[in-house]
Amino acid sequence: MEAKDFAIRNMPCSSPLPELEVPMINTMVACLGVEHRKLNGLNMQLAYGATRLASDGGTIEANQKILRVWEDIRQDLRSHLQIEDGLVSWGEAHHAISGALLDTLKNERQAMRKLIATLHERSLGVDRELTAGDRSAFAQTLLVLARTLDSHVERYDSEVLPSILRALFHR
C-alpha cells in the first residue's frame, strides 16, 4: 500500500519543474520576439497591398502578391497564436498579467478570428475576377486585420512579454 501512495504522489505532472520551466518560457518569449519582427514585415506588405487594392484595384500581379502575403501570414498565425495562448495561460496562472489585459487579449483574439474567417470566405474566389465592391470589401478587411495585427504585436512586445519575463525571473 505504501508503494502505491508513493507512485501517486510522484506523478510527473504533479509538481512544477522550475529548472525546465524558466528556460522554456524564456525561449518561447525570445522566439515570439523574432516572430513578431517577421510578422511586422509581412503586415507592412499586407497594409500596403490592401491600400493599393482598395484605391485602384491593382494589377492581377499585385492582387496575387497580396494574396500570397495574406497566405504567409495565415499559415504562420495559427501556431504563433497557440504559443501566445500558452504563454498567456502561464502568465495568468502566475498572476503576471492583469485581468484587464487578459480581457483585452481575449477580445482581440475574437476579433482576429472573425477577420480571418471573413477573409477566408472572401478569398475563396481568388481565381475569378472580383467586382469592385468585392475587391473593396476584401481590401478593407485586410486593412482592419493589418491594424489589428499591428496593435496585437505592439501590445505583446510592450506589455505581455515583459510581464511574463518579470514574473519568470522574480521567482
Summary of the structure (lengths in Angstrom):
residues: 171
radius of gyration: 20.9
end to end distance: 36.4
largest distance: 77.5
contacts: 467
relative contact order: 0.15
helix: 84%
strand: 0%
